[in-house]
């Protein structure tokens, strides 16, 4: 029984070693965002033997995964009246950068209810950021 657990832990350590070897740590460069935020993801698209950059701007509806190596986030946008969702892995080599456009105020971590809403009902309130004026010295 204990031999089985030891083999299991050895394989788990091997998996972690491989993940760390292939890790690019790109997620550290990304801004902190959560569900409800509006972001622009610039990613590479391969067409034939050429690459081009394309922006995908939408609202983050979920972030899933335990470690940065397995973490993904789903971005939703509405184009021409049709909802389009795309799932991006954090450590994807095709992501050039992520830009945080708006910080949304939602009360859930996964906002799938947006799929049923349309028009003004599908809006997310923007979080009010208080900016303190710099203290003037007299």
Phi and psi restraints in degrees (value plus and minus 20) as a CYANA .aco file:
   2 UNK   PHI     -90.6   -50.6
   2 UNK   PSI     -49.7    -9.7
   3 UNK   PHI     -84.2   -44.2
   3 UNK   PSI     -58.4   -18.4
   4 UNK   PHI     -81.9   -41.9
   4 UNK   PSI     -63.6   -23.6
   5 UNK   PHI     -85.8   -45.8
   5 UNK   PSI     -57.2   -17.2
   6 UNK   PHI     -84.5   -44.5
   6 UNK   PSI     -60.6   -20.6
   7 UNK   PHI     -85.4   -45.4
   7 UNK   PSI     -57.6   -17.6
   8 UNK   PHI     -83.0   -43.0
   8 UNK   PSI     -64.6   -24.6
   9 UNK   PHI     -87.3   -47.3
   9 UNK   PSI     -53.9   -13.9
  10 UNK   PHI     -84.6   -44.6
  10 UNK   PSI     -61.7   -21.7
  11 UNK   PHI     -89.0   -49.0
  11 UNK   PSI     -55.0   -15.0
  12 UNK   PHI     -85.7   -45.7
  12 UNK   PSI     -59.6   -19.6
  13 UNK   PHI     -85.3   -45.3
  13 UNK   PSI     -58.0   -18.0
  14 UNK   PHI     -84.3   -44.3
  14 UNK   PSI     -59.8   -19.8
  15 UNK   PHI     -83.9   -43.9
  15 UNK   PSI     -63.1   -23.1
  16 UNK   PHI     -84.2   -44.2
  16 UNK   PSI     -58.8   -18.8
  17 UNK   PHI     -83.3   -43.3
  17 UNK   PSI     -62.2   -22.2
  18 UNK   PHI     -86.6   -46.6
  18 UNK   PSI     -61.8   -21.8
  19 UNK   PHI     -80.1   -40.1
  19 UNK   PSI     -63.6   -23.6
  20 UNK   PHI     -87.9   -47.9
  20 UNK   PSI     -52.9   -12.9
  21 UNK   PHI     -87.4   -47.4
  21 UNK   PSI     -57.0   -17.0
  22 UNK   PHI    -113.4   -73.4
  22 UNK   PSI     -21.8    18.2
  23 UNK   PHI     -89.0   -49.0
  23 UNK   PSI     117.7   157.7
  24 UNK   PHI    -125.1   -85.1
  24 UNK   PSI     -30.6     9.4
  25 UNK   PHI      33.4    73.4
  25 UNK   PSI      19.0    59.0
  26 UNK   PHI     -92.5   -52.5
  26 UNK   PSI     -46.2    -6.2
  27 UNK   PHI     -85.3   -45.3
  27 UNK   PSI     -43.0    -3.0
  28 UNK   PHI     -89.3   -49.3
  28 UNK   PSI     -45.6    -5.6
  29 UNK   PHI    -103.4   -63.4
  29 UNK   PSI     -35.8     4.2
  30 UNK   PHI     -97.2   -57.2
  30 UNK   PSI     130.7   170.7
  31 UNK   PHI     -90.3   -50.3
  31 UNK   PSI     136.6   176.6
  32 UNK   PHI     -94.8   -54.8
  32 UNK   PSI     104.0   144.0
  33 UNK   PHI    -159.4  -119.4
  33 UNK   PSI     143.4   183.4
  34 UNK   PHI    -163.3  -123.3
  34 UNK   PSI    -198.7  -158.7
  35 UNK   PHI     -83.0   -43.0
  35 UNK   PSI     117.6   157.6
  36 UNK   PHI      80.0   120.0
  36 UNK   PSI     -37.3     2.7
  37 UNK   PHI     -99.3   -59.3
  37 UNK   PSI     130.3   170.3
  38 UNK   PHI    -120.8   -80.8
  38 UNK   PSI     103.2   143.2
  39 UNK   PHI    -149.3  -109.3
  39 UNK   PSI     140.7   180.7
  40 UNK   PHI    -137.9   -97.9
  40 UNK   PSI      99.5   139.5
  41 UNK   PHI    -123.2   -83.2
  41 UNK   PSI     100.6   140.6
  42 UNK   PHI    -119.1   -79.1
  42 UNK   PSI      99.2   139.2
  43 UNK   PHI    -153.6  -113.6
  43 UNK   PSI     137.7   177.7
  44 UNK   PHI    -107.7   -67.7
  44 UNK   PSI     117.8   157.8
  45 UNK   PHI    -140.7  -100.7
  45 UNK   PSI     109.6   149.6
  46 UNK   PHI    -113.5   -73.5
  46 UNK   PSI     102.9   142.9
  47 UNK   PHI    -143.3  -103.3
  47 UNK   PSI      86.3   126.3
  48 UNK   PHI      49.4    89.4
  48 UNK   PSI    -138.1   -98.1
  49 UNK   PHI    -129.9   -89.9
  49 UNK   PSI      -9.2    30.8
  50 UNK   PHI    -132.7   -92.7
  50 UNK   PSI     136.0   176.0
  51 UNK   PHI    -134.6   -94.6
  51 UNK   PSI     123.8   163.8
  52 UNK   PHI    -154.9  -114.9
  52 UNK   PSI     140.1   180.1
  53 UNK   PHI    -121.3   -81.3
  53 UNK   PSI     118.7   158.7
  54 UNK   PHI    -155.0  -115.0
  54 UNK   PSI     118.5   158.5
  55 UNK   PHI    -114.1   -74.1
  55 UNK   PSI     119.6   159.6
  56 UNK   PHI    -146.7  -106.7
  56 UNK   PSI      84.2   124.2
  57 UNK   PHI    -126.3   -86.3
  57 UNK   PSI     106.5   146.5
  58 UNK   PHI    -189.7  -149.7
  58 UNK   PSI    -191.4  -151.4
  59 UNK   PHI    -118.9   -78.9
  59 UNK   PSI     118.5   158.5
  60 UNK   PHI     -96.2   -56.2
  60 UNK   PSI     102.7   142.7
  61 UNK   PHI    -124.5   -84.5
  61 UNK   PSI     -37.1     2.9
  62 UNK   PHI    -184.4  -144.4
  62 UNK   PSI     134.0   174.0
  63 UNK   PHI    -148.3  -108.3
  63 UNK   PSI     106.3   146.3
  64 UNK   PHI    -153.1  -113.1
  64 UNK   PSI     135.7   175.7
  65 UNK   PHI      96.6   136.6
  65 UNK   PSI     127.6   167.6
  66 UNK   PHI    -111.5   -71.5
  66 UNK   PSI     -62.4   -22.4
  67 UNK   PHI    -131.8   -91.8
  67 UNK   PSI     142.5   182.5
  68 UNK   PHI     -80.2   -40.2
  68 UNK   PSI     -42.6    -2.6
  69 UNK   PHI     -97.7   -57.7
  69 UNK   PSI     -48.3    -8.3
  70 UNK   PHI    -127.8   -87.8
  70 UNK   PSI     -20.4    19.6
  71 UNK   PHI     -96.5   -56.5
  71 UNK   PSI     117.0   157.0
  72 UNK   PHI    -152.4  -112.4
  72 UNK   PSI     139.7   179.7
  73 UNK   PHI    -156.4  -116.4
  73 UNK   PSI     125.8   165.8
  74 UNK   PHI    -129.2   -89.2
  74 UNK   PSI     109.1   149.1
  75 UNK   PHI    -136.3   -96.3
  75 UNK   PSI     114.5   154.5
  76 UNK   PHI    -141.6  -101.6
  76 UNK   PSI     115.8   155.8
  77 UNK   PHI    -159.1  -119.1
  77 UNK   PSI     140.4   180.4
  78 UNK   PHI    -132.6   -92.6
  78 UNK   PSI     100.5   140.5
  79 UNK   PHI    -144.7  -104.7
  79 UNK   PSI      97.8   137.8
  80 UNK   PHI      42.6    82.6
  80 UNK   PSI      12.9    52.9
  81 UNK   PHI      60.6   100.6
  81 UNK   PSI     -16.9    23.1
  82 UNK   PHI    -135.8   -95.8
  82 UNK   PSI     109.0   149.0
  83 UNK   PHI     -96.8   -56.8
  83 UNK   PSI     111.2   151.2
  84 UNK   PHI    -142.3  -102.3
  84 UNK   PSI     107.6   147.6
  85 UNK   PHI    -138.9   -98.9
  85 UNK   PSI     123.8   163.8
  86 UNK   PHI    -157.6  -117.6
  86 UNK   PSI     116.6   156.6
  87 UNK   PHI    -123.5   -83.5
  87 UNK   PSI     106.3   146.3
  88 UNK   PHI    -135.6   -95.6
  88 UNK   PSI     111.1   151.1
  89 UNK   PHI     -97.3   -57.3
  89 UNK   PSI     123.0   163.0
  90 UNK   PHI     -79.5   -39.5
  90 UNK   PSI     -62.4   -22.4
  91 UNK   PHI    -113.4   -73.4
  91 UNK   PSI       4.2    44.2
  92 UNK   PHI     -88.6   -48.6
  92 UNK   PSI     113.4   153.4
  93 UNK   PHI     -93.8   -53.8
  93 UNK   PSI     -30.7     9.3
  94 UNK   PHI    -107.7   -67.7
  94 UNK   PSI     -30.9     9.1
  95 UNK   PHI    -102.6   -62.6
  95 UNK   PSI     100.4   140.4
  96 UNK   PHI     -99.7   -59.7
  96 UNK   PSI     -75.3   -35.3
  97 UNK   PHI    -178.5  -138.5
  97 UNK   PSI     146.1   186.1
  98 UNK   PHI    -146.8  -106.8
  98 UNK   PSI     110.9   150.9
  99 UNK   PHI    -137.6   -97.6
  99 UNK   PSI     110.0   150.0
 100 UNK   PHI    -107.7   -67.7
 100 UNK   PSI      96.8   136.8
 101 UNK   PHI    -114.1   -74.1
 101 UNK   PSI     -69.0   -29.0
 102 UNK   PHI    -157.8  -117.8
 102 UNK   PSI     126.9   166.9
 103 UNK   PHI    -122.9   -82.9
 103 UNK   PSI      96.6   136.6
 104 UNK   PHI    -112.3   -72.3
 104 UNK   PSI     135.7   175.7
 105 UNK   PHI    -129.5   -89.5
 105 UNK   PSI      82.7   122.7
 106 UNK   PHI    -149.0  -109.0
 106 UNK   PSI     141.9   181.9
 107 UNK   PHI    -130.2   -90.2
 107 UNK   PSI      -8.8    31.2
 108 UNK   PHI    -151.2  -111.2
 108 UNK   PSI     138.5   178.5
 109 UNK   PHI    -108.4   -68.4
 109 UNK   PSI     -43.5    -3.5
 110 UNK   PHI    -149.6  -109.6
 110 UNK   PSI      91.5   131.5
 111 UNK   PHI    -126.2   -86.2
 111 UNK   PSI      42.4    82.4
 112 UNK   PHI     -91.1   -51.1
 112 UNK   PSI     -34.5     5.5
 113 UNK   PHI     -85.6   -45.6
 113 UNK   PSI     -35.2     4.8
 114 UNK   PHI     -85.1   -45.1
 114 UNK   PSI     -43.7    -3.7
 115 UNK   PHI     -84.5   -44.5
 115 UNK   PSI     -49.5    -9.5
 116 UNK   PHI    -108.9   -68.9
 116 UNK   PSI     -35.0     5.0
 117 UNK   PHI    -115.6   -75.6
 117 UNK   PSI     136.2   176.2
 118 UNK   PHI    -166.1  -126.1
 118 UNK   PSI     141.0   181.0
 119 UNK   PHI      48.4    88.4
 119 UNK   PSI    -159.3  -119.3
 120 UNK   PHI     -89.8   -49.8
 120 UNK   PSI     -42.8    -2.8
 121 UNK   PHI     -89.1   -49.1
 121 UNK   PSI     -41.6    -1.6
 122 UNK   PHI    -107.4   -67.4
 122 UNK   PSI     -13.6    26.4
 123 UNK   PHI     -96.8   -56.8
 123 UNK   PSI     130.5   170.5
 124 UNK   PHI    -135.0   -95.0
 124 UNK   PSI     112.4   152.4
 125 UNK   PHI     -83.5   -43.5
 125 UNK   PSI     122.4   162.4
 126 UNK   PHI    -107.1   -67.1
 126 UNK   PSI     117.0   157.0
 127 UNK   PHI     -92.2   -52.2
 127 UNK   PSI     112.0   152.0
 128 UNK   PHI     -98.4   -58.4
 128 UNK   PSI     102.2   142.2
 129 UNK   PHI    -122.6   -82.6
 129 UNK   PSI     101.8   141.8
 130 UNK   PHI    -107.1   -67.1
 130 UNK   PSI     107.0   147.0
 131 UNK   PHI    -129.3   -89.3
 131 UNK   PSI      99.0   139.0
 132 UNK   PHI    -106.8   -66.8
 132 UNK   PSI     110.7   150.7
 133 UNK   PHI     -88.5   -48.5
 133 UNK   PSI     130.0   170.0
 134 UNK   PHI     -87.5   -47.5
 134 UNK   PSI     119.4   159.4
 135 UNK   PHI     -91.3   -51.3
 135 UNK   PSI     111.7   151.7
 136 UNK   PHI    -114.3   -74.3
 136 UNK   PSI     115.1   155.1
 137 UNK   PHI    -111.3   -71.3
 137 UNK   PSI     115.3   155.3
